[in-house]
Amino acid sequence: MKVTPALIQHEFIGLEAKVAKSSNPSYIGIVGAVIDETRNTFIILQDNKRKTVVKDQAVFHFTLPDATIVEIDGKILVGRPEERLKKRIRRLW
């Protein structure tokens, strides 16, 4: 699935997330529900433990409510969630 501007403006809190790739090897394989989002990080609940993942160091696989899995580079998601709604996104395709 292509990453569209509507998808980048989506609310990620509550979605299932997996860190697929990362420049930090300790992040790879973290799987769980996104419980909080800040400007530069996602906080993922994995096995009742909070894991903080820096957005611009990882590539995420998000499972949407309709069971679609999308891959998004965290560099695109850097910024406050409320500001991401207003940001114009350049088409990459």
C-alpha positions in Angstrom: 0.0 0.0 0.0 1.3 3.5 -0.8 1.8 6.0 1.9 -0.7 8.7 1.2 -1.0 12.1 2.9 -4.3 10.9 4.5 -2.4 8.0 6.1 0.4 10.2 7.4 -2.2 12.4 9.1 -3.8 9.4 10.7 -4.0 9.0 14.5 -1.4 6.3 15.5 -2.3 6.0 19.2 -4.1 2.7 19.7 -2.7 1.1 16.5 -0.6 -2.0 16.6 3.0 -1.1 15.6 6.1 -3.1 14.8 9.6 -1.8 14.4 10.7 -3.4 11.1 14.1 -1.6 10.6 16.1 0.7 12.7 19.6 2.2 12.9 19.4 1.2 16.6 19.5 -2.6 16.8 17.7 -2.7 20.2 14.5 -1.2 18.6 14.2 -4.0 15.9 11.3 -6.4 16.8 9.5 -4.2 19.2 5.8 -5.0 18.8 2.8 -3.7 20.6 0.1 -1.0 20.8 1.1 2.7 20.5 0.0 4.3 23.8 1.5 7.7 23.4 3.2 9.9 20.8 5.4 12.9 21.3 7.2 15.1 18.8 10.1 12.7 18.3 9.0 9.4 19.9 6.4 6.7 20.0 5.7 4.9 23.3 4.8 1.3 22.6 3.3 -1.1 25.2 5.0 -4.5 24.8 4.4 -7.2 27.3 3.2 -4.6 29.9 6.4 -2.7 29.5 6.7 0.8 27.9 9.2 1.0 25.1 10.2 4.4 23.8 11.2 4.4 20.1 12.7 7.4 18.4 10.7 8.1 15.2 13.6 9.1 12.9 15.6 6.1 13.7 13.0 3.5 12.7 10.8 2.1 10.0 7.4 1.1 11.4 4.7 -1.4 10.3 1.3 -0.2 11.4 -1.8 -2.5 11.4 -4.8 -0.4 10.6 -8.3 -1.2 11.9 -9.2 -3.0 8.7 -6.2 -5.3 9.2 -4.1 -3.6 6.4 -0.4 -3.4 7.3 1.4 -0.3 6.1 5.1 0.5 6.3 6.0 4.1 7.1 9.5 5.6 7.6 9.6 7.4 10.9 11.4 10.4 9.4 8.1 11.3 7.8 6.3 11.2 11.1 8.6 13.5 13.1 6.7 16.4 14.6 3.8 16.9 17.0 0.7 14.9 16.1 -1.5 18.0 15.9 0.9 19.8 13.6 1.2 16.8 11.3 -2.5 17.3 10.5 -1.7 20.8 9.1 1.5 20.0 7.3 1.5 19.8 3.6 3.1 16.6 2.4 5.1 16.3 -0.8 4.1 13.4 -2.9 6.9 10.9 -3.1 5.4 8.8 -5.9 
